[in-house]
Amino acid sequence: MSKSNVALLGISNAIVDVLCHVQPQLLESLGAPPGSMTLIDQQQAEAIYAQMGPATESAGGSVANSVACFASLGGAAAYIGRVADDQLGNIFEHDMSSLGAEMRLPPETRAAPTARCHVLITDDGERTMQTFLGACVEIAVSDITPKTIGEPAVLLLEGYVWDTPEGPAAMDKATELAKQAGAKIALSLSDSFCVERHSEAFRALANGDADIIIGNEAEAKALFGTSSFDEVVRLAQANSRLFVITRSEKGSVAIHGDVRVDCPADDIEKLVDSTGAGDAYVAGFLFGLTQQQSLDACTALGTACASLAVTQIGARPQPAQLRALIAD
C-alpha cells in the first residue's frame, strides 16, 4: 500500500494533551464544572499550566487519537491537522510519526502556537478540559489537495473542525476529493454541543455524502433532534448510512438499515482516566471495518480498545497492548 493509499485518513483539530491529576479545589478556583470543556486564551493556558503539578504531554485531539490507535493496531494511517513549529508542535509530529501515522501537513512558523488541552483528572477518573485552540484553527481550504487527501479507504472527519474559520469549506473539499478517490466518508460527531452548533451541516452529511456516522448517545440524540434513544434507533434504521453509537456502561450499538448489533461494555476493574475512550473505540471499529470484519467483530474490537484506554492515563493505549488485541 502506497503512502497516499492508506486505510484511514483523519482530519481534525491538532491538539497536544497536557494531562495531570488534580484536586477538586483547582477546578473550583478555575470555575470549571467537573467534566466540562472550556475554551481559553493563551494567557489563561499559561496560568493554568503554572498551577498544575507534574504533567504528561502527548499528541491529542479526538480524530488524531483515533488515527494514532488505528496505526498502533497495524493499520496504514495518515493525518491532516495544523500545528506550529514549536515545542508542542514537534511533540505532536513526533508522537504521530513514531506510531506510523503519516503527517500530511508539516509544522509551520505561524503567529499562533500549537493548540493544547489541559486535561485535569480528578481521583474519580473524571476529566475536565481547558482548551487553547491556537494553530489548529488555521487549517485552510488550501491544505486540502489531491496530494494531501490521496486515496484512503476511509476518510474520518472531526465535527470540531466545523468550528474553525475555513473548516466547513475545507471539509466540503476533502469530502469531494475523497469520494472521487472511492473513499468511505466517516463523521465523528465530537460532542452534543458541537452537533447543535452545526446541526444543519451534520444532518446534510448524514443524508448525503457520509457513509458512517459515529458518536455517543447524547450526540446521536442531538443529531436526530430527539430525547429518546428508541427514536434514534428508529430514525437510524430508516437511513441507509451506518450509525455507530457508544453508550458508556450500556455498551454500543451499530445500526445499518435493518441490521442492529448490540455490544455490551467490558467489565473494568478500575477506571483511571476516561480520556479518549470514544476515540479508541472509533479506531478499533474502523480497523475492523477496513479489514472487512463483521459488525459484531468491529463493535467488539472497538469496545476492547476503549476498555484499554480507560485503565491508564492518557487517550492512547500502548501499541503492544493494542496489537495483542489483534493477536487474540
Residue pairs with C-beta under 8 A, 6 or more apart in sequence:
1 7
1 76
3 78
3 102
3 150
4 147
4 150
4 151
5 76
5 150
5 151
5 152
6 76
6 77
6 78
6 102
6 150
6 152
6 153
7 70
7 75
7 76
7 77
7 152
7 153
7 154
7 287
7 290
8 66
8 67
8 70
8 75
8 76
8 77
8 78
8 152
8 153
8 154
8 156
8 286
8 287
8 290
9 67
9 77
9 78
9 79
9 80
9 104
9 149
9 150
9 152
9 154
9 155
9 156
9 178
9 183
10 63
10 64
10 66
10 67
10 77
10 78
10 79
10 80
10 81
10 155
10 156
10 157
10 158
11 63
11 79
11 80
11 81
11 139
11 144
11 155
11 156
11 157
11 158
11 161
11 170
11 171
11 174
12 61
12 62
12 63
12 64
12 79
12 80
12 81
12 157
12 158
12 160
12 161
13 61
13 81
13 115
13 133
13 136
13 137
13 139
13 158
13 160
13 161
13 164
14 59
14 61
14 64
14 79
14 81
14 82
14 83
14 92
14 114
14 115
14 135
14 136
15 59
15 60
15 61
15 64
15 92
15 114
15 115
15 116
15 117
15 131
15 133
15 136
16 57
16 58
16 59
16 60
16 88
16 89
16 91
16 92
16 114
16 115
16 116
16 117
17 56
17 57
17 58
17 59
17 60
17 61
17 116
17 117
17 119
17 275
17 314
17 315
18 49
18 52
18 55
18 56
18 57
18 116
18 117
18 118
18 119
19 55
19 56
19 57
19 58
19 119
19 121
19 273
19 275
19 313
19 314
20 52
20 53
20 54
20 55
20 56
20 118
20 119
20 120
20 121
21 53
21 121
21 122
21 123
21 313
22 52
22 53
22 120
22 121
22 122
23 122
24 34
24 122
26 51
26 52
26 120
27 33
27 34
27 120
27 122
27 128
29 51
30 48
30 130
32 38
32 120
32 128
32 130
33 128
34 122
34 126
34 128
35 126
35 127
35 128
36 128
36 129
37 128
37 129
37 130
37 131
37 191
38 129
38 130
38 131
39 131
39 132
39 133
40 48
40 130
40 131
40 132
41 132
42 113
42 132
42 134
44 130
44 132
45 116
45 118
45 130
45 132
48 118
48 130
49 55
49 118
52 118
52 120
56 313
56 314
57 88
57 91
58 91
58 95
58 314
58 315
58 316
59 68
59 91
59 92
59 93
59 94
59 95
59 96
60 117
60 119
60 276
60 315
61 81
61 115
61 117
61 136
61 158
62 158
62 160
62 188
62 190
62 276
62 278
62 279
63 79
63 156
63 157
63 158
63 188
63 279
63 282
64 79
64 81
64 92
64 96
65 276
65 279
65 280
65 283
65 315
65 316
66 156
66 188
66 279
66 280
66 282
66 283
66 286
67 77
67 78
67 79
67 96
67 101
67 156
67 283
68 77
68 95
68 96
68 99
68 101
68 283
68 316
69 279
69 280
69 283
69 284
69 305
69 316
69 317
69 322
70 77
70 101
70 283
70 286
70 287
71 77
71 99
71 100
71 101
72 99
72 100
72 283
72 316
72 317
72 318
72 319
72 322
72 323
73 283
73 284
73 287
73 305
73 322
73 323
73 325
73 326
74 287
74 323
74 326
75 287
75 290
76 100
77 100
77 101
77 102
78 101
78 102
78 103
78 104
78 150
78 152
79 96
79 101
79 102
79 103
79 104
80 104
80 105
80 139
80 143
80 144
80 148
80 149
80 174
81 92
81 105
81 136
81 139
82 105
82 108
82 135
82 136
82 137
82 138
82 139
82 140
82 143
83 89
83 92
83 93
83 105
83 107
83 108
83 114
83 115
83 135
83 136
84 107
84 108
84 109
84 110
84 112
84 113
84 114
84 134
84 135
85 107
85 108
85 109
85 110
86 107
86 113
86 114
87 114
88 113
88 114
88 116
89 107
89 113
89 114
89 135
90 107
92 107
92 114
93 103
93 106
93 107
96 103
97 103
99 319
104 148
104 150
105 139
105 143
105 148
107 114
108 135
110 135
110 138
112 134
112 135
112 137
112 138
113 134
113 135
114 134
114 135
114 136
115 131
115 132
115 133
115 134
115 135
115 136
115 137
116 131
116 132
116 134
117 129
117 130
117 131
117 132
118 129
118 130
118 131
119 127
119 128
119 129
119 275
120 127
120 128
120 129
120 130
121 127
121 128
121 273
121 275
121 313
122 128
124 271
125 271
125 272
125 273
125 274
125 310
126 274
127 273
127 274
127 275
136 164
137 163
137 164
137 165
137 167
138 164
139 161
139 164
139 166
139 167
139 170
140 166
140 170
141 166
141 169
141 170
141 173
143 170
144 170
144 173
144 174
144 177
145 177
146 177
149 155
149 174
149 177
149 178
149 181
150 181
151 181
151 182
151 183
152 178
152 181
152 183
153 183
153 184
153 290
154 183
154 184
154 185
154 186
154 212
154 286
154 289
154 290
155 174
155 175
155 178
155 183
155 184
155 185
155 186
156 186
156 187
156 188
156 282
156 286
157 171
157 174
157 175
157 185
157 186
157 187
157 188
158 188
158 190
159 187
159 188
159 189
159 190
159 191
159 194
159 195
159 198
159 202
160 190
160 191
160 194
161 167
161 170
161 171
162 168
162 171
162 194
162 197
162 198
162 201
162 202
163 194
163 197
163 198
164 170
168 198
168 201
175 185
175 205
175 209
178 185
179 185
179 209
184 211
184 212
185 205
185 209
185 210
185 211
185 212
186 210
186 211
186 212
186 213
186 214
186 286
187 202
187 205
187 206
187 210
187 212
187 213
187 214
188 214
188 215
188 282
189 195
189 202
189 213
189 214
189 215
189 216
189 219
189 220
189 222
189 223
190 215
190 219
191 218
191 219
192 218
192 219
192 221
192 222
193 222
194 219
195 202
195 215
195 219
195 222
195 223
196 222
199 222
199 223
199 225
202 223
203 223
205 213
206 213
206 223
206 239
206 241
207 239
210 241
211 241
211 242
212 241
212 242
212 243
212 244
212 286
212 289
213 220
213 223
213 241
213 242
213 243
213 244
214 243
214 244
214 245
214 282
214 285
215 223
215 244
215 245
215 246
216 245
216 246
216 247
216 248
216 278
217 229
217 232
217 245
217 246
217 247
217 248
217 250
220 229
220 232
220 236
220 243
220 245
221 227
221 228
221 229
221 232
224 231
224 232
224 235
224 236
226 232
226 235
229 247
232 245
233 253
233 255
233 260
236 243
236 245
236 255
237 255
237 257
237 258
237 260
240 257
241 256
242 254
242 255
242 256
243 253
243 254
243 255
243 256
244 252
244 253
244 254
244 255
244 282
244 285
244 299
244 302
245 252
245 253
245 254
245 255
246 252
246 278
246 281
246 302
246 306
247 253
247 265
248 265
249 265
250 265
251 262
251 263
251 264
251 265
251 303
252 262
252 263
252 265
252 281
252 299
252 302
252 303
253 260
253 261
253 262
253 263
254 260
254 261
254 263
254 285
254 295
254 298
254 299
255 261
256 295
259 295
261 295
261 296
261 299
263 296
263 299
263 300
263 302
263 303
264 303
265 303
265 307
266 303
266 304
266 306
266 307
268 307
268 310
268 311
269 311
270 311
271 310
271 311
272 310
272 311
272 312
272 313
273 310
273 312
273 313
273 314
274 309
274 310
275 309
275 313
275 314
275 315
276 309
276 314
276 315
276 316
277 306
277 309
277 310
278 306
279 309
279 315
280 302
280 305
280 306
280 308
280 309
280 315
280 316
280 317
281 302
281 303
281 305
281 306
282 302
283 302
283 305
284 298
284 301
284 302
284 303
284 304
284 305
284 306
284 325
285 298
285 299
285 301
285 302
286 298
287 301
288 297
288 298
288 300
288 301
288 302
289 298
293 301
301 325
304 325
305 317
305 322
305 325
308 317
308 321
308 322
308 325
309 315
309 316
309 317
312 318
